[in-house]
Amino acid sequence: MAEETNIVKVQYYSATTGDFSKREYTYYSEDKLKVGDIAIVPVRDTTDKAMVTAINVPIEKIAGFKDKVKTIPAGSKVEGTVTKVRPEQQEMEDGLNSEGFTLVREIGEPFDGIDTKINLCDTCQQSLPECVNNEVSFGDGVGKDNVIKCDGYTPTIEDGLNNVETAVVKINPTSVPSFSKHLDAAFRILEIARARTITTEDDAKSANDDLTVMSELRKAVEAERKTFTGPLNDYVSSINAAYKEITNPLIDADQITRKTLTDWKVLQLRKSKEVEELNRKALEVAQEQARLNNGEFTADITPVTIPETPRLTRTDQGTTGLVDNWKYRIVDIDKLPREYMIEDTAMLTTIAKKHHDMKQIPGVEFYNEQTVKVYKSRG
């Protein structure tokens, strides 16, 4: 006979899905509960409905965090039970559950909201991005999950002249219940990582399980983030695309006009320099004739009129002018000093990954800096 304790495990109930969480959470109970009972349990600064999945949990199972376990107050039981109870999870030797959520046990307080199905479509009951519909709009949120509707909704308002489409999107991620849960979980994970030491294989297994949890949490958070940014990005893209219909021809017209005006100004400047050079040479001829002919010369030194080419063109609308824009081109790569060369990072990285043991490059060393990769278990 197992020793009776006032320690129970529960699974949270989701009003959105009508189902219970996969993970179990540990509580003290002031009432004597039994498996299948439904109770209102404390969760953070609020309460939630949960189903009892295990009773008489040994005290040694929570020895590492017993002072952090919350208590289900007396009178919290809700009348009625459920007939279908999830099988209790197989406990491992170190007291962790079979899914390997070591962070839950090490930190002492369950991670609320690590479940990857943080957003469920209330039409097809699939989590993003598995939802079969591409365009979604977002509901107000019910229960522990944020409601997502498959049928897109874009209301219109009358502005007195035109119908202006107004998109209803979520803009405050901190208002989603799972946000604060994910935030708390992230900081508790960080605390564990900072305090972690690995001296045994069991320590390595614990770190392995924690990395898996971290990976799943990051995926869940990223999926949730995209429920905010995705619709906004789509709307921004569509707005930009619409206005590009106006700006693209303006850009083309600007480039054509700039080139035409620049070509004309450059041509006029070149003509001015050619005339200046012509006048200079005529004067040199006259001076040489005078030197050789006792001060007399026959060369025509009447200057040719230099075309007027102001660098600035001013009108009431604005001013345009030429500005210097120096660029470069390499004409002989062999003469280029070494300090002006940079490595081809992309090519060297590819060679290091695929051909490090087959292709040697002078001046380059390929080395192996091993790291850990996380693989999710299939089961």
C-alpha positions in Angstrom: 0.0 0.0 0.0 1.3 3.4 -1.0 1.6 5.8 1.9 -1.2 8.4 1.9 -0.1 12.0 1.3 -1.9 15.2 0.5 0.0 15.6 -2.7 -1.8 15.3 -6.0 -1.1 15.7 -9.7 -3.5 17.5 -12.1 -3.9 18.3 -15.8 -5.3 21.7 -16.7 -8.5 22.0 -18.6 -8.7 24.2 -21.8 -12.1 25.8 -22.4 -11.2 26.3 -26.0 -10.3 22.7 -26.9 -12.4 20.9 -24.3 -9.4 18.8 -23.5 -6.8 18.5 -20.8 -3.1 19.4 -20.9 -0.6 16.6 -21.6 1.6 17.5 -18.7 0.9 17.0 -15.1 1.3 19.6 -12.3 1.8 18.9 -8.6 -0.2 20.5 -5.8 -0.9 20.0 -2.1 -4.6 19.5 -1.5 -6.5 20.4 1.7 -9.3 18.1 0.7 -9.0 14.4 0.1 -9.4 14.1 -3.7 -9.5 11.1 -5.9 -8.4 10.4 -9.5 -10.9 11.9 -11.9 -12.1 14.7 -9.6 -12.4 18.2 -11.1 -11.1 21.1 -9.0 -10.4 24.8 -9.3 -6.7 25.2 -8.7 -4.4 28.2 -8.3 -2.4 29.2 -11.4 -0.2 32.2 -11.1 -2.4 35.1 -10.1 -5.6 33.4 -11.1 -7.3 30.0 -11.0 -8.1 27.4 -13.5 -10.1 24.2 -13.8 -8.1 20.9 -13.6 -8.6 17.2 -13.4 -6.8 15.1 -10.7 -4.7 12.4 -12.4 -2.7 11.1 -9.5 -3.0 11.0 -5.6 -0.8 10.1 -2.7 2.3 11.3 -4.6 5.3 10.4 -2.4 6.9 13.4 -0.6 10.3 12.4 -1.9 9.1 13.1 -5.5 8.9 16.8 -4.7 11.7 17.0 -2.1 13.7 19.5 -4.3 10.9 22.0 -4.6 8.3 21.2 -1.9 8.3 24.7 -0.5 7.2 26.1 -3.9 4.3 23.8 -4.5 0.9 25.5 -4.4 -2.1 24.3 -2.4 -5.6 23.5 -3.6 -7.8 25.1 -1.0 -10.6 23.2 0.8 -13.9 23.3 -1.1 -12.3 23.6 -4.5 -13.7 20.4 -5.9 -16.3 20.8 -8.6 -19.3 18.4 -8.6 -19.0 15.7 -11.2 -16.2 13.6 -12.5 -14.9 12.5 -15.9 -15.1 8.9 -16.9 -12.1 8.9 -19.3 -8.9 9.6 -17.4 -5.5 9.9 -19.1 -3.2 7.1 -18.1 -0.7 8.2 -15.4 2.7 8.8 -16.7 5.5 6.4 -15.9 7.7 8.0 -13.3 11.5 7.6 -13.8 13.9 6.8 -11.1 14.8 10.4 -10.4 11.2 11.4 -10.0 10.9 13.1 -13.4 8.0 12.2 -15.7 8.4 10.1 -18.7 8.2 13.0 -21.1 11.4 14.3 -19.6 10.2 17.8 -18.5 13.2 18.0 -16.1 12.9 21.8 -15.9 9.5 21.4 -14.3 10.9 19.3 -11.6 14.2 21.1 -11.1 12.6 24.5 -10.7 9.8 23.3 -8.6 7.0 25.2 -10.3 5.3 23.9 -13.5 5.8 25.6 -16.7 2.4 26.9 -17.8 2.1 27.3 -21.5 5.0 25.4 -23.0 2.5 23.3 -25.0 3.2 23.9 -28.7 -0.5 24.1 -29.4 -0.8 27.6 -28.0 -3.1 28.7 -30.9 -5.9 26.5 -32.0 -8.2 27.2 -34.9 -11.8 27.0 -33.6 -12.9 25.7 -37.0 -10.5 22.9 -37.9 -9.0 22.5 -34.4 -5.5 22.6 -35.8 -2.7 24.7 -34.4 -0.8 27.1 -36.6 0.8 26.6 -39.0 -1.0 23.3 -39.4 -4.3 25.1 -39.8 -5.5 24.2 -43.4 -6.5 27.8 -44.1 -4.0 30.4 -45.2 -6.0 33.5 -44.3 -7.0 33.8 -40.7 -8.4 36.5 -38.4 -8.1 36.5 -34.7 -10.8 36.2 -32.1 -10.8 37.7 -28.6 -9.3 34.7 -27.0 -11.2 32.1 -24.9 -9.9 30.1 -22.0 -6.2 29.2 -22.1 -5.8 29.3 -25.8 -6.2 32.1 -28.2 -9.1 31.5 -30.6 -8.3 31.7 -34.4 -11.0 31.8 -37.0 -10.4 30.3 -40.4 -12.8 32.6 -42.2 -10.9 35.9 -42.6 -12.8 39.0 -41.5 -12.2 42.5 -42.9 -14.8 45.0 -41.8 -15.3 48.3 -43.7 -16.1 51.7 -42.3 -17.7 54.7 -44.1 -15.5 57.8 -44.0 -18.0 60.0 -45.8 -16.4 59.7 -49.2 -15.0 56.2 -49.6 -15.2 52.8 -48.0 -11.8 52.3 -46.2 -10.9 48.7 -45.4 -9.9 48.3 -41.8 -8.0 45.2 -40.6 -8.7 43.8 -37.2 -5.3 42.5 -35.9 -3.7 41.8 -32.6 -1.1 44.3 -31.6 -0.4 43.7 -27.9 1.3 40.3 -27.3 1.5 40.9 -23.5 -2.3 40.6 -23.4 -2.2 36.9 -24.5 -2.3 34.7 -21.3 0.5 32.5 -22.6 2.9 35.4 -23.0 3.5 35.9 -19.3 3.8 32.1 -18.9 6.4 31.8 -21.6 8.2 34.8 -20.2 8.4 33.3 -16.7 9.4 30.0 -18.2 12.2 31.6 -20.2 13.7 33.3 -17.2 13.5 30.2 -15.0 15.2 28.2 -17.8 17.9 30.8 -17.8 18.4 30.4 -14.1 18.8 26.7 -14.4 21.2 27.0 -17.3 23.4 29.4 -15.3 23.5 27.1 -12.3 24.0 23.9 -14.3 27.1 21.7 -13.9 27.6 18.4 -15.7 29.7 15.8 -14.0 27.8 12.5 -14.7 25.8 10.9 -17.6 22.6 11.6 -15.6 23.6 15.3 -15.6 24.1 15.1 -19.4 20.7 13.4 -19.8 19.1 16.2 -17.8 20.7 18.8 -20.0 19.6 16.9 -23.1 16.0 16.9 -21.9 16.2 20.6 -21.0 17.5 21.4 -24.5 14.6 19.6 -26.0 12.1 21.6 -23.8 13.9 24.9 -24.8 13.7 24.0 -28.5 9.9 23.3 -28.2 9.3 26.4 -26.2 11.2 28.5 -28.8 9.1 27.0 -31.6 5.9 27.7 -29.6 6.9 31.3 -29.0 7.9 31.8 -32.6 4.5 30.4 -33.7 2.8 32.8 -31.3 4.9 35.7 -32.5 3.9 35.1 -36.1 0.2 35.3 -35.2 0.9 38.9 -34.4 3.5 39.8 -37.1 2.1 37.6 -39.9 -1.1 39.5 -40.5 0.6 42.9 -40.0 3.4 42.0 -42.4 0.8 40.8 -45.0 -1.1 44.0 -44.7 2.1 46.1 -44.9 3.2 44.1 -48.0 -0.1 44.7 -49.7 -0.1 48.4 -48.8 3.5 48.8 -50.1 2.6 46.9 -53.3 -0.4 49.2 -53.9 1.7 52.4 -53.5 4.5 51.0 -55.6 2.0 51.3 -58.5 2.4 55.0 -58.0 6.1 55.2 -56.9 7.5 52.9 -59.5 6.7 55.1 -62.5 7.8 58.1 -60.5 11.1 56.4 -59.8 11.5 55.6 -63.5 10.7 59.1 -64.5 13.1 60.5 -61.9 16.0 58.3 -63.2 15.3 59.2 -66.8 15.2 62.9 -66.1 18.3 62.8 -63.9 20.3 61.0 -66.6 19.1 63.3 -69.3 19.9 66.4 -67.3 23.2 65.0 -66.1 24.3 64.0 -69.7 23.5 67.6 -70.9 25.4 69.3 -68.1 28.4 66.9 -68.5 28.4 67.6 -72.2 28.3 71.4 -71.7 31.1 71.2 -69.2 33.2 69.2 -71.7 32.5 71.7 -74.4 33.6 74.5 -72.1 36.8 72.8 -71.3 37.5 72.2 -75.0 37.0 75.9 -75.8 39.2 76.9 -72.9 41.9 74.6 -74.2 41.5 76.0 -77.8 41.9 79.6 -76.5 44.9 78.6 -74.5 46.6 77.0 -77.4 45.9 80.0 -79.7 47.5 82.3 -77.1 50.6 80.0 -76.9 51.0 80.1 -80.7 50.8 83.9 -80.7 53.3 84.2 -77.9 55.8 81.9 -79.8 55.4 83.9 -83.0 56.1 87.1 -81.1 59.2 85.6 -79.5 60.6 84.6 -82.9 59.5 87.7 -84.8 60.6 90.6 -82.7 57.3 90.8 -80.9 55.0 90.5 -83.9 52.6 87.7 -84.4 49.9 86.9 -87.0 47.9 84.3 -85.0 44.3 85.2 -84.2 44.0 85.4 -80.5 40.4 86.4 -80.4 38.9 84.1 -77.8 36.2 81.7 -78.7 33.1 82.3 -76.6 32.9 79.7 -73.8 29.4 78.2 -73.6 27.6 79.1 -70.4 27.3 76.0 -68.2 26.4 76.9 -64.6 26.8 74.0 -62.2 23.5 74.9 -60.6 20.2 75.3 -62.3 17.8 77.4 -60.1 14.0 77.9 -60.6 11.2 78.8 -58.3 10.5 75.1 -57.9 14.0 74.2 -56.7 17.7 73.8 -57.6 19.7 71.0 -59.3 23.4 70.7 -59.8 26.2 68.2 -60.4 28.0 66.7 -57.5 31.1 64.5 -57.5 30.5 60.8 -57.1 33.8 59.0 -57.1 33.8 55.2 -57.6 36.4 52.5 -58.4 37.1 49.6 -60.7 39.9 47.1 -60.4 42.0 46.9 -63.6 44.7 44.6 -62.5 43.9 42.2 -59.6 47.5 41.0 -59.4 48.7 44.5 -58.5 46.1 45.1 -55.8 47.7 45.3 -52.3 46.9 42.5 -49.9 45.3 44.8 -47.3 42.5 45.7 -49.9 41.5 42.1 -50.3 38.9 40.2 -48.1 38.2 36.5 -47.9 35.3 34.8 -49.6 33.5 33.9 -46.4 30.6 32.0 -48.1 32.9 29.8 -50.2 35.3 29.1 -47.4 32.5 28.1 -45.1 31.1 25.7 -47.7 34.5 24.1 -48.2 35.0 23.8 -44.5 31.6 22.0 -44.1 31.8 19.7 -47.1 35.4 19.4 -48.3 37.6 20.2 -45.3 39.5 16.9 -45.5 39.8 16.9 -49.3 40.7 20.4 -50.3 43.5 22.4 -48.9 43.9 26.1 -49.4 47.2 27.9 -48.8 47.0 30.1 -45.8 43.8 28.5 -44.6 43.3 26.0 -41.7 40.1 24.0 -41.4 39.2 23.0 -37.8 36.3 21.3 -36.1 34.5 23.2 -33.4 31.9 20.7 -32.4 28.6 21.6 -30.9 25.4 20.0 -29.7 22.4 19.6 -31.9 19.0 18.8 -30.5 16.8 16.1 -32.1 13.2 15.7 -31.1 12.3 12.2 -30.2 9.8 10.4 -32.4 7.2 8.5 -30.5 
